C-alpha cells in the first residue's frame, strides 16, 4: 500500500471501501453485500445519516481485499455524538443501527425530520417516505442569487489551537485502531484546506471582485490550519497514513465551478501552507475530493502539495483517463475512478463492470499511484453482483 501511495510498482493495486465519507457504500445495499460474501453476524451501522452510509466491518474489508480503514469521528452528522447505537426500522422494512441520539420526527406523510444535536427543536433535514437520503431544508438556491457576501477581518472565524482533552482522546482512539488492524489508517482531522465563505459560487465571484481580500482570508485560514496540523500530527502522525482535508466539489459535469486561474492564484498557494505542514511528518499524505470536470484545476491542486485526488470522475468533460495518468501520474495518487458510477456500475452487467474495471486498472495501476474505488459512494441502485465484479477484478489483478 505504501509503495502505491509513493508511486512505486507493487504486485497488485491498492483497494478501498469505506475509508472516507466519499468512498463508501450506502447502508441500503450493505446487508445484501454481506450476504453475497457469505458473512453473517455483525450489524449495519449508519454513521453518516445525510448520505446513509454504512460502517464497513473488518470481515467485509477482508473479503474484498481492502487496504485502508477509517478512523471514526467522535461526532457524526447532525451533531450526534458517537456514544452508542440502537435499531431503527426505515420505510423499506430494513432495521439498521443508528446513533443512540437519533430521534427523528415522523410527519403525517411518513417523512423523517432531523435537527442539529440530540435535543433539536428546528428540523434541518428530511427523508421523504421512499427516499434514500436526508435532504437539507431551507437551503437557498445559490445559483439563482448573485449577492456576494463580505466578511470584514474582525469577523473571520479563525480556528485556534486544539484542546488537550480532545487530543488525548483522539490519540487513545487512533492508537487502539492502529494496534487492531494491519490496514493503513485514514482520518478526517480537525483541520482542513479551506474553500472560502458564502458558498463556492459566491466565493468564485468574491475572488474575481476582491482578490486581495480573498488572498488574505485564505492565508489566515491556512496558517491556522497548518498550526493545527502540526499540533495534531505531532501525536497522531506515527499511526496514520492519509488525512482527508477537503470534500468540496469544484467541478460540474462539464466545467469547473469558477475560473481555474482564480483557484491557482488565490487558493492553491494558501493550501500549500497546510500541505507543507502535513508533509513535515513522514508518510502522511494529503487527500482531497472534488467531483466533476476539473481538468484545469488538477495542475494547481498538485502544485499545492495534494497527494491523493478523489473521485477521479473520468466521465466528466475533459477528464480523460490516459491524459490524467500520463500528465499527473507521478505526482498524484488517483483514488477512485475504478468504474463509472453514473452508467456502467448501476446499469451495466457484471461482465460490463469487469471489462471497464480492467480498462481502468490497465491505465491507472502501472507505476503505482492508484487506489481502486468507484467514482464516489456505492448507491442503492447498484446490483450486488456488480459490486463483487469490481472488487474481484481489483483483488485478482497482478502486475
BELDALIN-V504632 format. One line per field, one symbol per residue. phi: phi as a letter, one per 30 degrees, with the letter a starting at -180 (. if undefined). psi: psi as a letter, one per 20 degrees, with the letter a starting at -180 (. if undefined). burial: + if it has 16 or more other ideal C-beta (glycine too) atoms within 10 Angstrom, else -. A space follows every 50 residues. Layout:
# BELDALIN-V504632
phi=???
psi=???
burial=???
This chain:
# BELDALIN-V504632
phi=.deddcibdbdaddbbbjdbdcbcbdddcddddddddicciiacccdbde chccdddeddeddcidcbbdddddbceiidddbkbbdbccedjdccdbee cdbdccddcidccbbcjdcdccdcabcdejdcbcddchcddddcbcdcdb cdedcdccdcdddddddddddedddddedcbcddccbcddaacdcjbijd dddddddddbddeddddddddddddddddddddecdedcccbcdcabdcc bcdbaddbeedddddcdeddedddddddddceidccbbcadjdbedcddd ddddjdcbcbciddddeicddddddddbdcbbddckidaddcbdddcddd dddeddddeddddddeiiibcdaddiddcdcddeeddddddddddddbb
psi=ghgghjlqqrirqqqqojirijkbqqhhigghggghikpraaropninhg ilqqpoqhhggghikqiqqpoqqhpaqkkpqnkrqqqpprhjipoqprqh jomqpprhjjqppqaorhlqhpqiqpoqpiriropqqlpqniijqjpoqp oqhijpnoqaqqqhgghggggggghgghiiqiqpppqorlrroqjaqjqh ghhghghhhmhhghghghggghhghgghggggihgigiiqhppoipjqoj qahjrqhrphhgghhggghghhggghggiiopipqppqporaokhjiggh gghijphppqjmmiirpilpggggghhjiihpponajiqoiifgghirrh hgggghhhggghghhpjakpopqrnaqprijpqhhhghgghhgghipq.
burial=+--++-+--+-++++++++++++++++++++-++--+------+++++++ +++++++--++-+++++++++-+--+++-+-+--+--+-+-----++++- ++-+------+++++----+--+++++----+++-------------+-- -----------+----+--+--++--++----+++++++++++++++++- +++++++-----+++-++--++-++++++-+++--++-++++++++++++ +---++++-+-+++-++++++++++-+++-+--+++++++++++++++-+ ++-+++++++++++++-++-+--++--++-+++++++++++--+++-+-+ -+++-++--++-+++--+++++++++++++-+++-++++++++++-+--
